[in-house]
Amino acid sequence: MGILQEVAGPLSQRFSELGIGSQIGISIVAFLTVSVILNVIQQLLFRNPNEPPVVFHLFPIIGSTITYGMDPPRFLKENRAKFGDCFTFILLGKKTTVYVGTQGNEFILNGKIRDVCTEEIYTVLTTPVFGKDVVYDCPNSKLMEQKKFMKIALTTEAFRSYVPIISDEVSTYFKKSTDFKGKSGTVNICPKMAQITIFTASHTLQGKEIRDKFDESLADLYHDLDMGFSPINFMLHWAPLPWNNRRDHAQRTVAKIYMDTIKSRRERGAVEANSQDIMYHLMNSTYKNGIKVPDHEIAHMMIALLMAGQHSSSSTSSWIMVRLAARPDIMEELYQEQIKNLGADLPPLAYEDLAKLPLNQAIVKETLRLNAPIHSILRAVKQPMPVPGTKFVIPTSHVLLSAPGISATDPQYFPNPDLWDPHRWEKDAVNAPSLVKDENEEEKIDYGYGMVSKGAASPYLPFGAGRHRCIGEQFANVQLQTIVAMVVREFKFRNVDGSDTVIGTDYASLFSRPLEPANIYWERRDGA
Ligand code: HEM
């Protein structure tokens, strides 16, 4: 005690003689040092054997946020190699338990409604963007009904009407775009695919009237809505920051545009009777409790649908174009496939034609295997969840993270997993996947929005699984396959330097996509 006083006494006197700035600086450094030391001691000495191992980190709260955020798949794979399929890391102060592999996919994505919750995680981000009373701003049972209404509208008959609309939008785009003037050139392909995606999705799903507004006001408004999805908004969604103010203004304005459209379509009555778009279908849908879907909910679902599809489909189409530029030989194969199976005159594309183009289908499938836009899926834990076959119990203070992309690139299921090889999906191919069941052979279940495969244990789940599974899968396939087929008819692509390298991934927003500028060299086939 005496020695301590002898040392501490002069130290505290010298400290009080310092200026206020130095005193604050020293206090902060001392506080940080103590927290780092306590954090390290806690990790080394007080490991809870009933919880998954924790990824070592120096700083509390920050934890592994930076290493995870820079390259989530790499972070997950490196730690899987150290700890196995189930481990915990600190993400923005939250204990986040990862469970990868096929059993992990099943555990999280097929978790019972009493155990896991999606809306609790995402509502802060989605409700200001979509609006009230839809998706994650309502009980799960209501979302299931909303998904059913939207899914029912996505029929084969509707898709048949969509293919000519999409083909036409793509051709018109390339005719009008100044970036594709002349015989050849170089272009950053990502913004182009984002535009093509929004034009084709809005025209097919929301009708011509809304599509036309994307040439004017709607494009900018949707851009402002988009800014609400920045990951920083998990924490700052409430803050009166410029981008949040623009988000709120855009939400009100876009919702009003949809509500005015709904009103005028109702007034037109019989003229609309054969419409195939989702808005029309929702205008005629009724919840189980007998209440017709209110106009503001239709408007908010319209925003949700377009946003859900926009990011994932435009990222995927950009990746496809980037991949084709790296493999011009495969682009040529795609062209020859159309000539062989549809005829040398390449007639206008019809829905039925898509099934005659297996390589065109495989391009989408293989790109989603390597570049799925949703790399991490989060769930809140509602009651302690024992992990089968281990002594771990995941407490309610943790968040669960599923990453189906990890099993989709696991050599156990996919030989040469990092190779983009669309031919692997052909029967008896060299790199053919193992244990990927045909969806049609799997047991089915209805969570309230139609039959879906019961098991989430497949290694290939780019559209998720369970009650939150994607309802846009078939639409996305029709949209993407049509876009690819039309691009292949018109262009030859290659990398600007002629190499076969593929650009890296941008993980800065919630949906991953190619880093920009993703420049590719294009050349018109007809030389026009
Ligand atoms: C859900 C992927 C396109 C609408 C999901 C989920 C994934 C996914 C992984 C599950 C999310 C979770 O479990 O939390 C994709 C991919 C797409 C795509 C890779 C394109 C390549 C679309 C399109 C639409 C759409 C075009 C709309 C037409 C939805 C909806 C949900 C969903 C409504 C349900 C969300 C929920 O139940 O919580 N999607 N999607 N998606 N997707 Fe998609």
Residues whose N, C-alpha, C, O or C-beta is under 5 A from the ligand:
A	BS01	HEM	L305 A308 G309 S312 S313 T316 P373 I374 I377 P462 F463 G464 A465 R467 H468 R469 C470 I471 G472 F475 A476
